[in-house]
């Protein structure tokens, strides 16, 4: 089982787009993985530390992508680290 700090390295985004998601410019950005869940694009983003993941989460909550008609990005800490099955 993951401790809270290990979980916090990965954030989950919904209402994203295939356009460039602005997460790669955040300090501590490590990698991005895109998926489609029920027709809705989602992404998992891993950061190098909890502080960086938290800063991105706070900054991107509700961010509206120009090409999106679904409203702002929904972002939260992922339930598991990127690459791990739940």
Secondary structure, DSSP 8 states (H G I E B T S, - for coil): ---HHHHTTEEEEES--SS--GGGGSTTEEEEEEEEETTEEEEEEEESSHHHHHHHHHHHTT---TT-SS-S-EEEE-SS-TT---
